[in-house]
């Protein structure tokens, strides 16, 4: 990864976060909780994918339709997140696999 890639990534992230900051406060709180959840146990391809920007798109549509954030995601943020990544490999899956291996079988 070159310096140009890093700079471009930062530029994209700042633009993404500007979109988040333009959302109403309750949407921003929900987004930050979703982001925190995904950064802990989320999909392995999170940095390469469009999941977070897709959530912002979804939230912007909700704002335009004059819906509350809980109408969109429900009361359980974790359940909402789990449903989004149910078919994706997550860091939690990798950890579970590592502790499930028999001793002495690492890398096999």
C-alpha positions in Angstrom: 0.0 0.0 0.0 1.5 3.3 -1.1 1.2 6.7 0.3 -1.3 7.7 -2.4 -3.5 4.7 -1.3 -3.4 5.8 2.3 -4.2 9.4 1.5 -7.1 8.3 -0.8 -8.4 6.1 2.0 -8.3 8.9 4.5 -10.1 11.2 2.1 -12.8 8.7 1.5 -13.2 8.0 5.3 -13.5 11.8 6.0 -16.2 12.1 3.3 -18.0 9.1 4.8 -17.8 10.6 8.3 -19.1 13.9 7.0 -22.2 12.1 5.7 -22.6 10.5 9.2 -22.3 13.9 10.9 -25.0 15.3 8.6 -27.5 12.8 10.0 -29.9 13.6 12.9 -28.4 13.0 16.4 -30.4 9.7 17.0 -29.1 8.3 13.7 -25.6 9.3 14.5 -25.8 7.5 17.9 -27.1 4.4 16.2 -24.5 4.5 13.5 -21.7 4.8 16.1 -23.0 1.8 18.0 -23.2 -0.2 14.7 -19.7 0.9 13.8 -18.4 -0.1 17.2 -20.1 -3.5 17.0 -18.7 -4.2 13.5 -15.2 -3.1 14.5 -15.2 -5.6 17.4 -16.8 -8.7 15.8 -17.8 -7.6 12.3 -17.0 -9.1 8.9 -13.4 -9.7 7.9 -13.9 -7.8 4.7 -15.3 -4.7 6.4 -12.4 -2.4 5.4 -12.8 -3.5 1.7 -16.5 -3.6 1.5 -19.3 -1.1 1.3 -21.2 -2.2 4.4 -20.8 1.0 6.4 -21.5 3.3 3.5 -24.5 1.2 2.7 -25.8 1.8 6.2 -25.3 5.5 5.8 -27.3 5.3 2.5 -30.0 3.4 4.4 -30.1 6.0 7.1 -30.3 8.9 4.7 -33.3 7.2 3.0 -34.9 6.8 6.5 -34.3 10.5 7.2 -35.8 11.5 3.8 -38.9 9.3 4.6 -39.2 11.0 8.0 -38.7 7.7 9.9 -37.1 7.3 13.3 -33.9 5.3 13.4 -35.5 2.6 15.6 -38.2 2.1 13.0 -35.4 1.1 10.6 -33.2 -1.0 12.8 -35.4 -2.0 15.7 -34.5 -1.9 19.4 -31.6 -4.4 19.3 -28.5 -3.0 17.5 -26.6 -6.2 17.8 -29.4 -8.3 16.2 -29.6 -5.8 13.4 -25.8 -6.0 12.8 -25.8 -9.8 13.1 -28.6 -10.0 10.5 -26.6 -7.8 8.1 -23.5 -10.1 8.2 -25.1 -13.5 8.8 -23.5 -14.9 5.6 -20.1 -13.3 6.1 -17.1 -14.6 7.9 -16.5 -12.5 11.0 -13.6 -12.0 13.4 -15.7 -13.8 16.0 -15.8 -16.8 13.7 -12.1 -16.8 13.3 -11.6 -16.6 17.1 -14.1 -19.4 17.7 -12.3 -21.6 15.2 -8.9 -20.8 16.9 -10.1 -21.9 20.3 -11.9 -24.9 19.0 -8.8 -26.4 17.4 -7.1 -29.3 19.1 -3.7 -28.4 20.7 -0.9 -28.8 18.3 -3.0 -28.5 15.1 -2.4 -24.8 14.5 -2.3 -24.0 10.8 -3.6 -27.3 9.7 
